[in-house]
Amino acid sequence: MRIALVFLLFVGLPIYAEERDTASRWGGSVSIQPTTVVGLDRYVRMWLKRKHSFSLEGQLLHVSLPTDSDAYAADYGYPTLSLGMKYGINRVTMHRGENQEWGMLEPVDYESRLGNILSVYGSFARPFFRTGHWETDYTLSFGLAYAHRKYALGDNADDEFIGSRWLIYFGAGLHATYRIAQKWGLKVGMEFFHHSNGALNRPNKGANYLGPSLALVYYPYYGKLLDHGIRYNPCFRKYWYMNLTLGVGAKTLDEDWQRTQFQTSPQEADYRRSRFHVYTAYSVRADLMYRYARRWASGIGADFFYGTYSAHIAEMDAAAGVRHSPWSFGLSAKHAVFYHNFSLDMALGYYLYREMGTSAKALEKPYYEHVGLHYSLQALRNLTVGINVKAHLTKADFTELVVSYPVKL
């Protein structure tokens, strides 16, 4: 009941604002999303049973209009920024039966369940087609979430998706909206979203959802976005810059999780435990970037990583006789997307040197990714602060706080 009232409030506030201001830039939407939890690899598909989930979502919408002289908004075709809340009702179950691949793990006599999850996030929706009746867009969303249930040996021992209450939320979608009245539209789309804790605890497989959506949209400003006679697009001077970044991150080890799950006797205190030591990870990056548009910059970079956990992994791998080093080095392709002081930073890299033991060789790919949301402080010469998640094939390696300083060349 409380969730429903909040969703109604998301729509009611912009309607009230529009009645007081005929040039309102605010709107709202409510949507339903039947989704399926996707098993991305064979390991997940071995214990994932029921996969169905259902979400209710409300969004508070805001746009800049052509009359606002906003160069960024004009470059993106006047996108929609939103504050959203999603409540996921999960009917997802998991269970490990008898299987030699589980090692010393003993199956439990019940099915574990993925709990309901509340997510709060910010979203950016860019239109790429707009007429009097139709609009199509893609969206990107980032935020935080809270899980009603998480992994626990006593009553949720096979939930390897979620290992902590507080989670990171990421979403992406593709939509088409049909204008059914002057201020109202019906929107259909396909949604993907993800919940995980960024390797800050274990387990952390992360839950990936995919499914359609149906939304009712209130957007009193839509007619004003169709005024093609108004243009504001000042010239942008292209330039090169060097971006220097320092990062301090945290992670728990998948090696500790594997040992306590599959290589520990049920009679031992560490058997299938739920709390793990948090290690520090450091990074230094130097990127040569070319900002060829107000919206975008691309380039290449050198990435150095230092993991304080290397010695612990070496102890566990002592019998294997493999090399270990706390240092890793890679080269990566970089891309940054800008909207005012915010930027979305992405990279795809390849390790030239990495010696993190037998588990890393077996599970990690030679390439890595990172994605981060950053904010530029203009008063400090555009010093940028943000949060990154570094991953291997979308599986989080660590979460870090970063500080970057761009030097224009």
One Martini backbone bead per residue (centre of mass of N, CA, C, O) as a GRO file, in nm:
protein
  409
    1MET     BB    1   0.058   0.062  -0.022
    2ARG     BB    2   0.298   0.257   0.006
    3ILE     BB    3   0.407   0.219  -0.278
    4ALA     BB    4   0.153   0.322  -0.429
    5LEU     BB    5   0.156   0.610  -0.308
    6VAL     BB    6   0.429   0.692  -0.424
    7PHE     BB    7   0.358   0.657  -0.723
    8LEU     BB    8   0.130   0.868  -0.722
    9LEU     BB    9   0.315   1.104  -0.641
   10PHE     BB   10   0.487   1.112  -0.901
   11VAL     BB   11   0.234   1.215  -1.066
   12GLY     BB   12   0.100   1.441  -0.891
   13LEU     BB   13   0.319   1.661  -0.882
   14PRO     BB   14   0.332   1.743  -1.190
   15ILE     BB   15   0.032   1.817  -1.213
   16TYR     BB   16   0.037   2.045  -1.006
   17ALA     BB   17   0.261   2.211  -1.145
   18GLU     BB   18   0.114   2.253  -1.420
   19GLU     BB   19  -0.130   2.419  -1.306
   20ARG     BB   20   0.080   2.660  -1.215
   21ASP     BB   21   0.251   2.587  -1.498
   22THR     BB   22   0.230   2.595  -1.843
   23ALA     BB   23   0.568   2.551  -1.860
   24SER     BB   24   0.623   2.274  -1.782
   25ARG     BB   25   0.909   2.035  -1.704
   26TRP     BB   26   0.716   1.823  -1.577
   27GLY     BB   27   0.675   1.471  -1.491
   28GLY     BB   28   0.529   1.129  -1.524
   29SER     BB   29   0.546   0.772  -1.418
   30VAL     BB   30   0.403   0.440  -1.469
   31SER     BB   31   0.501   0.086  -1.420
   32ILE     BB   32   0.533  -0.240  -1.570
   33GLN     BB   33   0.757  -0.549  -1.506
   34PRO     BB   34   0.803  -0.839  -1.659
   35THR     BB   35   1.053  -1.076  -1.556
   36THR     BB   36   1.377  -1.238  -1.606
   37VAL     BB   37   1.614  -1.435  -1.479
   38VAL     BB   38   1.948  -1.455  -1.589
   39GLY     BB   39   2.162  -1.714  -1.701
   40LEU     BB   40   2.493  -1.655  -1.813
   41ASP     BB   41   2.577  -1.944  -1.702
   42ARG     BB   42   2.615  -2.270  -1.619
   43TYR     BB   43   2.635  -2.239  -1.313
   44VAL     BB   44   2.362  -2.097  -1.270
   45ARG     BB   45   2.179  -2.310  -1.423
   46MET     BB   46   2.219  -2.542  -1.203
   47TRP     BB   47   2.043  -2.361  -0.956
   48LEU     BB   48   1.826  -2.237  -1.126
   49LYS     BB   49   1.479  -2.223  -1.129
   50ARG     BB   50   1.300  -1.992  -1.074
   51LYS     BB   51   1.262  -1.664  -1.283
   52HIS     BB   52   1.036  -1.479  -1.176
   53SER     BB   53   0.938  -1.127  -1.214
   54PHE     BB   54   0.805  -0.813  -1.059
   55SER     BB   55   0.753  -0.462  -1.144
   56LEU     BB   56   0.733  -0.142  -0.988
   57GLU     BB   57   0.716   0.199  -1.132
   58GLY     BB   58   0.847   0.532  -1.061
   59GLN     BB   59   0.855   0.871  -1.217
   60LEU     BB   60   1.040   1.172  -1.225
   61LEU     BB   61   1.024   1.430  -1.467
   62HIS     BB   62   1.276   1.609  -1.681
   63VAL     BB   63   1.316   1.908  -1.890
   64SER     BB   64   1.458   2.079  -2.150
   65LEU     BB   65   1.394   2.346  -2.348
   66PRO     BB   66   1.446   2.531  -2.633
   67THR     BB   67   1.422   2.806  -2.447
   68ASP     BB   68   1.687   2.742  -2.240
   69SER     BB   69   1.979   2.742  -2.357
   70ASP     BB   70   2.083   2.425  -2.387
   71ALA     BB   71   2.341   2.266  -2.527
   72TYR     BB   72   2.321   1.975  -2.426
   73ALA     BB   73   2.022   1.929  -2.487
   74ALA     BB   74   2.045   1.984  -2.790
   75ASP     BB   75   2.251   1.756  -2.859
   76TYR     BB   76   2.033   1.527  -2.734
   77GLY     BB   77   1.729   1.614  -2.800
   78TYR     BB   78   1.597   1.653  -2.530
   79PRO     BB   79   1.616   1.502  -2.260
   80THR     BB   80   1.534   1.278  -1.992
   81LEU     BB   81   1.511   1.330  -1.652
   82SER     BB   82   1.520   1.101  -1.363
   83LEU     BB   83   1.338   0.986  -1.075
   84GLY     BB   84   1.346   0.656  -0.934
   85MET     BB   85   1.123   0.370  -0.846
   86LYS     BB   86   1.173   0.018  -0.760
   87TYR     BB   87   0.965  -0.280  -0.718
   88GLY     BB   88   1.065  -0.610  -0.656
   89ILE     BB   89   0.889  -0.917  -0.725
   90ASN     BB   90   1.007  -1.225  -0.625
   91ARG     BB   91   1.006  -1.580  -0.781
   92VAL     BB   92   1.294  -1.676  -0.708
   93THR     BB   93   1.477  -1.987  -0.730
   94MET     BB   94   1.714  -2.205  -0.543
   95HIS     BB   95   1.912  -2.522  -0.604
   96ARG     BB   96   2.125  -2.777  -0.470
   97GLY     BB   97   2.207  -3.070  -0.562
   98GLU     BB   98   2.343  -3.351  -0.633
   99ASN     BB   99   2.707  -3.291  -0.678
  100GLN     BB  100   3.044  -3.315  -0.740
  101GLU     BB  101   3.099  -3.002  -0.799
  102TRP     BB  102   3.050  -2.916  -0.480
  103GLY     BB  103   3.209  -3.104  -0.312
  104MET     BB  104   3.157  -3.048   0.040
  105LEU     BB  105   2.880  -2.975  -0.016
  106GLU     BB  106   2.559  -2.972   0.140
  107PRO     BB  107   2.251  -3.019   0.083
  108VAL     BB  108   1.948  -2.877   0.114
  109ASP     BB  109   1.580  -2.903   0.208
  110TYR     BB  110   1.555  -2.628   0.033
  111GLU     BB  111   1.448  -2.333  -0.117
  112SER     BB  112   1.574  -2.056  -0.234
  113ARG     BB  113   1.521  -1.686  -0.217
  114LEU     BB  114   1.457  -1.402  -0.383
  115GLY     BB  115   1.414  -1.103  -0.278
  116ASN     BB  116   1.286  -0.816  -0.238
  117ILE     BB  117   1.347  -0.498  -0.427
  118LEU     BB  118   1.466  -0.167  -0.365
  119SER     BB  119   1.492   0.108  -0.600
  120VAL     BB  120   1.710   0.397  -0.645
  121TYR     BB  121   1.727   0.643  -0.921
  122GLY     BB  122   1.893   0.762  -1.205
  123SER     BB  123   1.793   0.900  -1.536
  124PHE     BB  124   1.868   0.866  -1.899
  125ALA     BB  125   1.680   0.993  -2.186
  126ARG     BB  126   1.728   0.939  -2.533
  127PRO     BB  127   1.623   1.064  -2.821
  128PHE     BB  128   1.583   0.939  -3.186
  129PHE     BB  129   1.259   0.990  -3.211
  130ARG     BB  130   1.021   1.257  -3.321
  131THR     BB  131   0.674   1.323  -3.307
  132GLY     BB  132   0.344   1.394  -3.258
  133HIS     BB  133   0.311   1.064  -3.152
  134TRP     BB  134   0.623   0.976  -3.153
  135GLU     BB  135   0.868   0.808  -2.931
  136THR     BB  136   1.216   0.732  -2.905
  137ASP     BB  137   1.438   0.547  -2.670
  138TYR     BB  138   1.714   0.554  -2.445
  139THR     BB  139   1.842   0.411  -2.132
  140LEU     BB  140   2.011   0.517  -1.824
  141SER     BB  141   2.090   0.367  -1.495
  142PHE     BB  142   2.154   0.479  -1.147
  143GLY     BB  143   2.197   0.315  -0.812
  144LEU     BB  144   2.015   0.200  -0.531
  145ALA     BB  145   1.964  -0.091  -0.306
  146TYR     BB  146   1.722  -0.308  -0.127
  147ALA     BB  147   1.720  -0.620   0.040
  148HIS     BB  148   1.515  -0.847   0.202
  149ARG     BB  149   1.717  -1.071   0.100
  150LYS     BB  150   1.988  -1.304   0.173
  151TYR     BB  151   2.244  -1.473   0.230
  152ALA     BB  152   2.189  -1.785   0.430
  153LEU     BB  153   2.241  -2.077   0.585
  154GLY     BB  154   1.963  -2.129   0.733
  155ASP     BB  155   1.741  -2.002   0.473
  156ASN     BB  156   1.964  -1.907   0.207
  157ALA     BB  157   2.210  -2.098   0.079
  158ASP     BB  158   2.148  -2.064  -0.262
  159ASP     BB  159   2.199  -1.748  -0.268
  160GLU     BB  160   2.432  -1.617  -0.507
  161PHE     BB  161   2.342  -1.330  -0.587
  162ILE     BB  162   2.293  -1.221  -0.276
  163GLY     BB  163   2.517  -1.079   0.000
  164SER     BB  164   2.348  -0.803   0.052
  165ARG     BB  165   2.143  -0.543   0.116
  166TRP     BB  166   2.330  -0.349  -0.029
  167LEU     BB  167   2.310  -0.204  -0.362
  168ILE     BB  168   2.366  -0.197  -0.701
  169TYR     BB  169   2.225  -0.006  -0.976
  170PHE     BB  170   2.143  -0.114  -1.317
  171GLY     BB  171   2.014   0.036  -1.631
  172ALA     BB  172   1.840  -0.057  -1.945
  173GLY     BB  173   1.664   0.086  -2.242
  174LEU     BB  174   1.389   0.039  -2.485
  175HIS     BB  175   1.159   0.280  -2.646
  176ALA     BB  176   0.796   0.349  -2.705
  177THR     BB  177   0.585   0.641  -2.759
  178TYR     BB  178   0.232   0.714  -2.741
  179ARG     BB  179   0.017   0.979  -2.813
  180ILE     BB  180  -0.313   0.995  -2.667
  181ALA     BB  181  -0.260   1.293  -2.571
  182GLN     BB  182  -0.145   1.598  -2.501
  183LYS     BB  183  -0.021   1.473  -2.195
  184TRP     BB  184  -0.027   1.166  -2.300
  185GLY     BB  185   0.127   0.830  -2.267
  186LEU     BB  186   0.238   0.522  -2.419
  187LYS     BB  187   0.482   0.282  -2.298
  188VAL     BB  188   0.715   0.069  -2.457
  189GLY     BB  189   0.952  -0.204  -2.365
  190MET     BB  190   1.298  -0.293  -2.293
  191GLU     BB  191   1.453  -0.447  -2.004
  192PHE     BB  192   1.759  -0.390  -1.814
  193PHE     BB  193   1.880  -0.523  -1.494
  194HIS     BB  194   2.102  -0.474  -1.195
  195HIS     BB  195   2.223  -0.661  -0.904
  196SER     BB  196   2.486  -0.557  -0.672
  197ASN     BB  197   2.791  -0.519  -0.448
  198GLY     BB  198   3.080  -0.490  -0.590
  199ALA     BB  199   3.253  -0.700  -0.402
  200LEU     BB  200   3.195  -0.628  -0.080
  201ASN     BB  201   3.071  -0.920  -0.093
  202ARG     BB  202   2.957  -1.253  -0.012
  203PRO     BB  203   2.791  -1.311  -0.253
  204ASN     BB  204   2.829  -1.192  -0.633
  205LYS     BB  205   2.674  -1.254  -0.904
  206GLY     BB  206   2.415  -1.129  -0.964
  207ALA     BB  207   2.118  -0.984  -1.088
  208ASN     BB  208   1.953  -1.051  -1.403
  209TYR     BB  209   1.718  -0.859  -1.597
  210LEU     BB  210   1.445  -0.944  -1.836
  211GLY     BB  211   1.194  -0.727  -2.003
  212PRO     BB  212   0.901  -0.588  -2.028
  213SER     BB  213   0.713  -0.268  -2.070
  214LEU     BB  214   0.449  -0.060  -1.910
  215ALA     BB  215   0.345   0.289  -1.958
  216LEU     BB  216   0.235   0.586  -1.797
  217VAL     BB  217   0.249   0.921  -1.937
  218TYR     BB  218   0.330   1.250  -1.810
  219TYR     BB  219   0.378   1.522  -2.074
  220PRO     BB  220   0.320   1.859  -2.107
  221TYR     BB  221   0.595   1.934  -2.287
  222TYR     BB  222   0.591   1.792  -2.569
  223GLY     BB  223   0.504   2.016  -2.768
  224LYS     BB  224   0.765   2.196  -2.719
  225LEU     BB  225   0.968   1.979  -2.848
  226LEU     BB  226   0.843   2.034  -3.154
  227ASP     BB  227   0.999   2.312  -3.180
  228HIS     BB  228   1.204   2.361  -3.462
  229GLY     BB  229   1.260   2.685  -3.456
  230ILE     BB  230   1.443   2.618  -3.207
  231ARG     BB  231   1.795   2.704  -3.158
  232TYR     BB  232   2.079   2.570  -2.953
  233ASN     BB  233   2.427   2.562  -3.094
  234PRO     BB  234   2.710   2.612  -3.009
  235CYS     BB  235   3.022   2.607  -3.047
  236PHE     BB  236   3.282   2.352  -3.054
  237ARG     BB  237   3.602   2.296  -2.921
  238LYS     BB  238   3.836   2.093  -2.994
  239TYR     BB  239   4.029   1.850  -2.782
  240TRP     BB  240   4.305   1.764  -2.590
  241TYR     BB  241   4.362   1.525  -2.311
  242MET     BB  242   4.482   1.454  -1.985
  243ASN     BB  243   4.394   1.179  -1.769
  244LEU     BB  244   4.424   1.168  -1.415
  245THR     BB  245   4.402   0.873  -1.194
  246LEU     BB  246   4.274   0.795  -0.866
  247GLY     BB  247   4.228   0.486  -0.670
  248VAL     BB  248   4.001   0.354  -0.407
  249GLY     BB  249   3.934   0.024  -0.300
  250ALA     BB  250   3.705  -0.266  -0.262
  251LYS     BB  251   3.721  -0.623  -0.152
  252THR     BB  252   3.636  -0.949  -0.204
  253LEU     BB  253   3.703  -1.297  -0.225
  254ASP     BB  254   3.643  -1.564  -0.427
  255GLU     BB  255   3.837  -1.764  -0.290
  256ASP     BB  256   3.694  -1.763  -0.014
  257TRP     BB  257   3.423  -1.861  -0.114
  258GLN     BB  258   3.512  -2.132  -0.242
  259ARG     BB  259   3.636  -2.256   0.014
  260THR     BB  260   3.374  -2.237   0.208
  261GLN     BB  261   3.180  -2.398   0.014
  262PHE     BB  262   3.379  -2.658  -0.123
  263GLN     BB  263   3.654  -2.688   0.098
  264THR     BB  264   3.460  -2.729   0.355
  265SER     BB  265   3.359  -2.861   0.632
  266PRO     BB  266   3.062  -2.877   0.815
  267GLN     BB  267   3.235  -2.882   1.098
  268GLU     BB  268   3.331  -2.608   1.032
  269ALA     BB  269   3.314  -2.267   1.097
  270ASP     BB  270   3.357  -2.173   0.776
  271TYR     BB  271   3.108  -2.294   0.669
  272ARG     BB  272   2.931  -2.106   0.464
  273ARG     BB  273   2.988  -1.820   0.497
  274SER     BB  274   2.895  -1.439   0.505
  275ARG     BB  275   3.181  -1.323   0.598
  276PHE     BB  276   3.443  -1.099   0.474
  277HIS     BB  277   3.732  -0.983   0.396
  278VAL     BB  278   3.847  -0.653   0.335
  279TYR     BB  279   4.014  -0.521   0.061
  280THR     BB  280   4.259  -0.330  -0.092
  281ALA     BB  281   4.248  -0.114  -0.388
  282TYR     BB  282   4.459   0.018  -0.644
  283SER     BB  283   4.478   0.305  -0.879
  284VAL     BB  284   4.635   0.402  -1.201
  285ARG     BB  285   4.566   0.657  -1.452
  286ALA     BB  286   4.644   0.721  -1.811
  287ASP     BB  287   4.480   0.944  -2.043
  288LEU     BB  288   4.426   0.986  -2.392
  289MET     BB  289   4.211   1.249  -2.505
  290TYR     BB  290   3.930   1.318  -2.737
  291ARG     BB  291   3.724   1.605  -2.773
  292TYR     BB  292   3.483   1.600  -3.046
  293ALA     BB  293   3.251   1.674  -2.837
  294ARG     BB  294   3.044   1.776  -2.596
  295ARG     BB  295   2.958   1.467  -2.529
  296TRP     BB  296   3.250   1.348  -2.627
  297ALA     BB  297   3.517   1.102  -2.551
  298SER     BB  298   3.828   0.957  -2.672
  299GLY     BB  299   4.070   0.677  -2.601
  300ILE     BB  300   4.374   0.598  -2.428
  301GLY     BB  301   4.520   0.370  -2.171
  302ALA     BB  302   4.692   0.334  -1.859
  303ASP     BB  303   4.684   0.057  -1.616
  304PHE     BB  304   4.720   0.045  -1.258
  305PHE     BB  305   4.742  -0.226  -1.014
  306TYR     BB  306   4.683  -0.277  -0.649
  307GLY     BB  307   4.685  -0.572  -0.436
  308THR     BB  308   4.665  -0.661  -0.094
  309TYR     BB  309   4.572  -0.983  -0.153
  310SER     BB  310   4.810  -1.151  -0.274
  311ALA     BB  311   4.928  -1.300  -0.022
  312HIS     BB  312   4.672  -1.466   0.041
  313ILE     BB  313   4.665  -1.620  -0.226
  314ALA     BB  314   4.946  -1.746  -0.201
  315GLU     BB  315   4.876  -1.926   0.042
  316MET     BB  316   4.651  -2.093  -0.107
  317ASP     BB  317   4.877  -2.156  -0.358
  318ALA     BB  318   5.134  -2.304  -0.251
  319ALA     BB  319   5.100  -2.593  -0.402
  320ALA     BB  320   5.106  -2.482  -0.711
  321GLY     BB  321   5.355  -2.291  -0.798
  322VAL     BB  322   5.269  -1.994  -0.854
  323ARG     BB  323   5.254  -1.679  -0.944
  324HIS     BB  324   5.279  -1.359  -0.758
  325SER     BB  325   5.120  -1.026  -0.775
  326PRO     BB  326   5.004  -0.702  -0.691
  327TRP     BB  327   5.051  -0.640  -0.990
  328SER     BB  328   4.889  -0.460  -1.262
  329PHE     BB  329   4.869  -0.438  -1.634
  330GLY     BB  330   4.709  -0.211  -1.880
  331LEU     BB  331   4.525  -0.161  -2.180
  332SER     BB  332   4.282   0.097  -2.297
  333ALA     BB  333   3.965   0.179  -2.399
  334LYS     BB  334   3.807   0.504  -2.408
  335HIS     BB  335   3.490   0.651  -2.276
  336ALA     BB  336   3.302   0.964  -2.273
  337VAL     BB  337   3.003   1.104  -2.122
  338PHE     BB  338   2.836   1.423  -2.140
  339TYR     BB  339   2.646   1.622  -1.877
  340HIS     BB  340   2.768   1.865  -1.790
  341ASN     BB  341   2.911   1.758  -1.485
  342PHE     BB  342   2.854   1.488  -1.601
  343SER     BB  343   2.991   1.144  -1.625
  344LEU     BB  344   3.050   0.858  -1.837
  345ASP     BB  345   3.278   0.596  -1.774
  346MET     BB  346   3.461   0.387  -2.010
  347ALA     BB  347   3.619   0.049  -2.034
  348LEU     BB  348   3.851  -0.157  -2.237
  349GLY     BB  349   4.079  -0.410  -2.135
  350TYR     BB  350   4.429  -0.539  -2.137
  351TYR     BB  351   4.643  -0.759  -2.012
  352LEU     BB  352   5.004  -0.761  -1.971
  353TYR     BB  353   4.989  -0.796  -1.643
  354ARG     BB  354   4.905  -1.099  -1.442
  355GLU     BB  355   4.945  -1.241  -1.093
  356MET     BB  356   4.662  -1.410  -0.920
  357GLY     BB  357   4.652  -1.706  -0.979
  358THR     BB  358   4.449  -1.981  -1.033
  359SER     BB  359   4.166  -1.850  -1.027
  360ALA     BB  360   4.221  -1.620  -1.227
  361LYS     BB  361   4.300  -1.802  -1.468
  362ALA     BB  362   4.016  -1.952  -1.475
  363LEU     BB  363   3.798  -1.691  -1.448
  364GLU     BB  364   3.954  -1.484  -1.589
  365LYS     BB  365   4.007  -1.261  -1.819
  366PRO     BB  366   4.234  -1.070  -2.014
  367TYR     BB  367   3.998  -0.882  -1.966
  368TYR     BB  368   3.851  -0.554  -1.887
  369GLU     BB  369   3.623  -0.346  -1.695
  370HIS     BB  370   3.481  -0.007  -1.676
  371VAL     BB  371   3.245   0.186  -1.471
  372GLY     BB  372   3.142   0.543  -1.429
  373LEU     BB  373   3.037   0.806  -1.206
  374HIS     BB  374   3.083   1.160  -1.259
  375TYR     BB  375   3.206   1.481  -1.109
  376SER     BB  376   3.254   1.820  -1.185
  377LEU     BB  377   3.472   2.075  -1.040
  378GLN     BB  378   3.503   2.392  -1.145
  379ALA     BB  379   3.641   2.534  -0.891
  380LEU     BB  380   3.878   2.284  -0.940
  381ARG     BB  381   3.959   2.260  -1.241
  382ASN     BB  382   3.779   1.994  -1.304
  383LEU     BB  383   3.768   1.819  -1.084
  384THR     BB  384   3.708   1.464  -1.036
  385VAL     BB  385   3.441   1.266  -0.902
  386GLY     BB  386   3.387   0.906  -0.818
  387ILE     BB  387   3.248   0.585  -0.937
  388ASN     BB  388   3.378   0.254  -0.970
  389VAL     BB  389   3.358  -0.051  -1.172
  390LYS     BB  390   3.537  -0.343  -1.178
  391ALA     BB  391   3.563  -0.604  -1.436
  392HIS     BB  392   3.481  -0.953  -1.545
  393LEU     BB  393   3.248  -1.010  -1.745
  394THR     BB  394   3.056  -0.830  -1.531
  395LYS     BB  395   3.232  -0.923  -1.290
  396ALA     BB  396   3.314  -0.805  -1.003
  397ASP     BB  397   3.615  -0.689  -0.852
  398PHE     BB  398   3.575  -0.368  -0.780
  399THR     BB  399   3.522  -0.081  -0.571
  400GLU     BB  400   3.565   0.281  -0.639
  401LEU     BB  401   3.728   0.574  -0.560
  402VAL     BB  402   3.768   0.875  -0.762
  403VAL     BB  403   4.034   1.095  -0.896
  404SER     BB  404   4.039   1.358  -1.143
  405TYR     BB  405   4.273   1.520  -1.389
  406PRO     BB  406   4.250   1.752  -1.640
  407VAL     BB  407   4.478   1.812  -1.921
  408LYS     BB  408   4.513   2.045  -2.143
  409LEU     BB  409   4.675   2.043  -2.482
   0.00000   0.00000   0.00000
